[in-house]
Amino acid sequence: MPQVVFMDIEMPMLNGIDTIRLAKPLHEDIHFIILTVFEDDENIFAAVQAGASGYLLKHESHQTIYDAIIEVKEFGGAPMSPAIARKTLRLLGQPKSTDTQNRPDIVDTLLSEREREILMHMVNGYDAKRIAEITQISTLTVRKHIANIYNKLHVNSKAQVISMAHKNHWL
């Protein structure tokens, strides 16, 4: 069995965080380190909750990756890219919530002000053309914002976005 496994977040069939969540209880002696391009609060928090031993960004040097292996194997450390460490400290410094999925500030962190505005109009049932009229921007720009919202929230449809917004009381 390997002692250290590097795991990306986006993978076919089962994402890296869910893989860690399933594998960690079965293989407690294996250190799972996230190695990804994603540096959003939601993924960081989910990875830590799933049992990741560290969280590195893909642009890290070979030496940093090697040092991360030594850190977890020899010292039981939790290697993190500096940007991830800062975000983690900020997340840990926030007031405790019993259900992090229902924290309204997650959408504030993930989405820009314009994206939140467009999300609100989507939840109210407006299509891209109507949102463009209301916000006085082009339909193409609205569609780009919607694509960004889907990407940031890791969803594929308007129905998923609306369901997520209602479930988490974002608006």
C-alpha positions in Angstrom: 0.0 0.0 0.0 1.2 3.5 -0.7 2.1 5.8 2.2 1.1 9.0 0.4 -1.5 9.5 -2.3 -1.8 12.8 -4.2 -5.4 13.4 -5.2 -6.9 16.0 -7.6 -10.3 17.3 -7.0 -11.9 17.0 -10.4 -11.7 13.4 -11.6 -14.0 11.2 -13.7 -16.7 9.3 -12.0 -15.8 10.2 -8.3 -14.1 13.4 -7.3 -11.0 13.4 -5.2 -12.7 14.7 -2.1 -15.3 12.0 -2.1 -12.6 9.4 -2.9 -10.7 10.5 0.3 -13.9 10.5 2.3 -14.5 6.8 1.3 -10.8 5.6 1.4 -9.6 7.3 4.6 -11.6 5.2 7.0 -10.5 2.1 5.2 -6.8 3.1 5.0 -6.1 5.4 8.0 -2.4 5.0 7.6 -2.4 6.5 4.1 -1.8 10.3 3.8 -4.0 11.8 1.1 -2.8 15.2 -0.1 -4.9 17.3 -2.5 -2.9 18.5 -5.5 -5.1 20.7 -7.5 -5.8 24.1 -9.2 -8.8 24.7 -7.1 -8.3 27.2 -4.2 -11.8 28.1 -3.3 -13.0 27.9 0.3 -15.6 25.2 -0.3 -13.1 22.7 -1.7 -10.5 23.5 1.0 -13.1 23.0 3.7 -14.5 19.8 2.2 -11.0 18.3 1.7 -10.1 18.9 5.3 -13.4 17.4 6.5 -12.9 14.4 4.2 -9.5 13.6 5.9 -6.9 15.2 3.6 -3.5 15.4 5.2 -2.5 18.4 3.1 -3.6 20.7 0.2 -1.2 21.9 -2.5 -1.7 23.8 -5.6 -0.4 22.3 -8.9 2.0 25.2 -9.5 4.2 24.1 -6.6 7.7 23.1 -7.3 9.0 19.5 -7.3 10.9 20.3 -4.1 7.8 21.5 -2.4 5.9 18.3 -3.4 8.8 16.2 -2.1 9.0 18.2 1.1 5.2 17.6 1.6 5.8 13.8 1.4 8.5 14.0 4.0 6.4 16.3 6.2 3.4 13.9 6.3 5.4 10.7 6.6 8.1 11.8 9.0 6.4 14.5 11.1 2.7 14.0 10.7 2.5 17.5 9.3 -0.2 19.1 7.1 1.5 20.6 4.1 -0.3 23.5 2.4 0.5 26.0 -0.3 0.8 29.5 1.3 -2.4 30.8 -0.3 -4.3 27.7 1.0 -2.8 28.2 4.5 -4.0 31.8 4.5 -7.5 30.8 3.4 -7.6 28.0 5.9 -6.7 30.3 8.8 -9.4 32.8 7.6 -12.0 30.0 7.5 -11.0 28.7 10.9 -11.2 32.3 12.3 -14.9 32.6 11.2 -17.6 32.1 13.8 -18.6 28.4 14.2 -21.7 27.2 12.4 -23.3 23.8 13.0 -23.9 23.4 9.3 -21.3 24.9 7.0 -23.4 24.2 3.9 -26.0 26.6 5.2 -23.6 29.5 5.9 -24.8 32.4 3.7 -21.3 33.9 3.6 -20.1 31.0 1.4 -21.9 32.5 -1.6 -20.4 35.9 -0.8 -16.9 34.4 -0.8 -17.4 32.4 -4.0 -19.4 34.8 -6.2 -18.8 38.4 -7.2 -21.4 41.0 -6.5 -22.6 40.9 -10.1 -22.8 37.1 -10.1 -24.8 37.3 -6.8 -27.2 39.8 -8.5 -27.6 37.5 -11.5 -28.1 34.5 -9.3 -30.9 36.4 -7.5 -32.6 37.1 -10.8 -32.2 33.4 -11.9 -33.8 32.3 -8.6 -36.7 34.7 -9.4 -37.2 32.9 -12.6 -35.8 35.3 -15.2 -33.9 34.1 -18.3 -30.7 35.6 -19.6 -32.4 38.0 -21.9 -34.6 39.4 -19.1 -31.7 39.6 -16.7 -29.8 41.6 -19.3 -32.6 44.0 -19.6 -32.8 44.5 -15.8 -29.1 44.8 -15.2 -28.5 46.8 -18.4 -25.7 44.5 -19.7 -25.6 42.4 -22.8 -27.2 39.0 -22.9 -23.8 37.5 -23.8 -22.3 39.0 -20.6 -25.2 37.6 -18.6 -24.5 34.2 -20.1 -20.8 34.5 -19.2 -21.7 35.3 -15.6 -24.1 32.4 -15.5 -21.3 30.1 -16.8 -19.0 31.4 -14.1 -21.7 30.8 -11.4 -22.1 27.2 -12.6 -18.3 26.7 -12.6 -17.8 28.2 -9.1 -20.7 26.3 -7.6 -19.8 23.1 -9.4 -23.3 22.7 -11.0 -24.5 22.0 -14.5 -27.9 23.5 -14.7 -30.2 26.4 -13.7 -32.3 24.0 -11.7 -29.2 22.9 -9.7 -28.3 26.5 -9.0 -31.8 27.5 -7.9 -32.1 24.4 -5.7 -28.7 25.1 -4.1 -29.7 28.7 -3.5 -33.0 27.8 -1.8 -31.5 24.9 0.2 -28.7 27.1 1.6 -30.9 30.3 2.1 -28.4 32.4 0.0 -31.0 35.0 -1.1 
